[in-house]
Amino acid sequence: MTTTANPASAGPAPWRSLFLEHISKLDEPYMSVATVGRDPHSQRPVPRVRTCGFRGFFGELPLHPLAERQLKEENQLNPRIYESEMLSFTTDVRMEKVEHFEGSDGAIEVVFWVKDVMTQWRLRGKALVIGDEAGKPAEEEARAEILKGLRRRRGEDTRSSKDGDDADWTWEKEVTAYFANHSPIMRGSFKNPPPGRSISEIPDDPNLRLGQLVPDLQDPIARKNFRVVVIRVDEVDQLDLSKPEECRRWKFTSIPTEDGERWEEVELWP
Ligand SMILES: Cc1cc2nc3c(=O)[nH]c(=O)nc-3n(C[C@H](O)[C@H](O)[C@H](O)COP(=O)(O)O)c2cc1C
């Protein structure tokens, strides 16, 4: 599938640079991720929250040097031509949060507390899950939706640049880069027995075990379970508690436009 992202002129979101500056102050950028599930007995909606590692904005994954080397050696390195304000994290397709996305049109909110700057960031939107085979309807739908939030990097708004061109960029390479960024032991976690199931249930498949090392970027079992979750953010709530006598709060809302989106900013009573 070819990609046609938004032009760089669509411009960055107004909250982008401050958000990135704040996140860079965290030792490790973990976030709390909330989804909406259903109680299996009563079927009523139930909130679920868990910690996940923030892996940057989609299209601009910061690569570990070892990952970059392995991707280069295997000719799997995408050109760096895109940017976005879509948050990304990785997960295992067998985990409950993926089921929650399917049953809630991708409803998601994540929250970061950055104590150094006394600011809380809550980002809401729609979670899109990629990493399955190309051509599957859900995978293609997710890719198409993500594309709407992707734009060319500033200053490189041409079909080609020294960093490569659109034709060299593929979804498969991008997902592989996220996988490569995990250490071999973390890659092995995608070959664990099914997460969340009782340990009394011993998997029939002997390939599913704890503590496996996966050096291979294309390990078929690990890659079958590995997914990248991309959040198309449509609302951001920034709470600044740095001055106790003058707390401030802003809401940024995305308004869809012809060439992407524009952001409306409103200051709220905290
Ligand atoms: C520090 C830390 C980082 C974590 N990072 C991730 C992550 O990036 N992705 C993920 O799916 N789970 C991550 N987990 C595990 C989740 O918190 C959670 O246990 C798991 O995703 C299963 O959640 P679910 O059954 O609600 O889907 C992390 C846990 C901790 C404590």
PDBQT file of the ligand as one rigid body, heavy atoms in Angstrom, charges set to zero:
ROOT
HETATM    1  C1  LIG A 301       6.488  -0.302  33.949  1.00  0.00    +0.000 C 
HETATM    2  C2  LIG A 301       5.516  -1.100  33.120  1.00  0.00    +0.000 A 
HETATM    3  C3  LIG A 301       5.517  -0.946  31.735  1.00  0.00    +0.000 A 
HETATM    4  C4  LIG A 301       4.605  -1.654  30.956  1.00  0.00    +0.000 A 
HETATM    5  N1  LIG A 301       4.590  -1.449  29.597  1.00  0.00    +0.000 NA
HETATM    6  C5  LIG A 301       3.642  -2.061  28.856  1.00  0.00    +0.000 A 
HETATM    7  C6  LIG A 301       3.512  -1.768  27.473  1.00  0.00    +0.000 A 
HETATM    8  O1  LIG A 301       4.239  -0.935  26.899  1.00  0.00    +0.000 OA
HETATM    9  N2  LIG A 301       2.542  -2.411  26.775  1.00  0.00    +0.000 N 
HETATM   10  C7  LIG A 301       1.689  -3.306  27.365  1.00  0.00    +0.000 A 
HETATM   11  O2  LIG A 301       0.817  -3.850  26.684  1.00  0.00    +0.000 OA
HETATM   12  N3  LIG A 301       1.785  -3.605  28.669  1.00  0.00    +0.000 NA
HETATM   13  C8  LIG A 301       2.725  -2.996  29.432  1.00  0.00    +0.000 A 
HETATM   14  N4  LIG A 301       2.815  -3.277  30.767  1.00  0.00    +0.000 N 
HETATM   15  C9  LIG A 301       1.897  -4.281  31.347  1.00  0.00    +0.000 C 
HETATM   16  C10 LIG A 301       0.519  -3.638  31.555  1.00  0.00    +0.000 C 
HETATM   17  O3  LIG A 301       0.537  -2.752  32.638  1.00  0.00    +0.000 OA
HETATM   18  C11 LIG A 301      -0.586  -4.710  31.746  1.00  0.00    +0.000 C 
HETATM   19  O4  LIG A 301      -0.279  -5.535  32.834  1.00  0.00    +0.000 OA
HETATM   20  C12 LIG A 301      -0.758  -5.560  30.492  1.00  0.00    +0.000 C 
HETATM   21  O5  LIG A 301      -0.691  -4.756  29.340  1.00  0.00    +0.000 OA
HETATM   22  C13 LIG A 301      -2.088  -6.315  30.481  1.00  0.00    +0.000 C 
HETATM   23  O6  LIG A 301      -3.140  -5.387  30.508  1.00  0.00    +0.000 OA
HETATM   24  P1  LIG A 301      -4.593  -5.713  29.897  1.00  0.00    +0.000 P 
HETATM   25  O7  LIG A 301      -4.875  -7.138  30.246  1.00  0.00    +0.000 OA
HETATM   26  O8  LIG A 301      -5.512  -4.762  30.571  1.00  0.00    +0.000 OA
HETATM   27  O9  LIG A 301      -4.531  -5.515  28.414  1.00  0.00    +0.000 OA
HETATM   28  C14 LIG A 301       3.700  -2.566  31.571  1.00  0.00    +0.000 A 
HETATM   29  C15 LIG A 301       3.706  -2.686  32.972  1.00  0.00    +0.000 A 
HETATM   30  C16 LIG A 301       4.580  -1.974  33.721  1.00  0.00    +0.000 A 
HETATM   31  C17 LIG A 301       4.521  -2.138  35.216  1.00  0.00    +0.000 C 
ENDROOT
TORSDOF 0
